[in-house]
């Protein structure tokens, strides 16, 4: 269990929803492509995407990073920037075990 083993990990939970600029299927494809690259990052411990209300195009993201540096490294990657630039989703909720800037 991560809670006892690595208390210094950065834990993040986000709920995102489609903006309607693309189809639900298009957002799924972008999320899957983002996940495939993210899980290969050296500081990524876990990056899971879970569908919630499909009629609303909502998803939960569960992320565990080795530290804040790994989190910020992820956000500096071109594929992450391109994902946000596409504006296919909006963050409805975000919470983390340490304060971070999105």
Secondary structure, DSSP 8 states (H G I E B T S, - for coil): -HHHH-TTSEEEEEEEEE-SSS-HHHHHHHHHHHHHHHTTSTTEEEEEEEE--TTTTEEEEEEEESSHHHHHHHHHSHHHHHHHHTT-EEEEEEEESS----
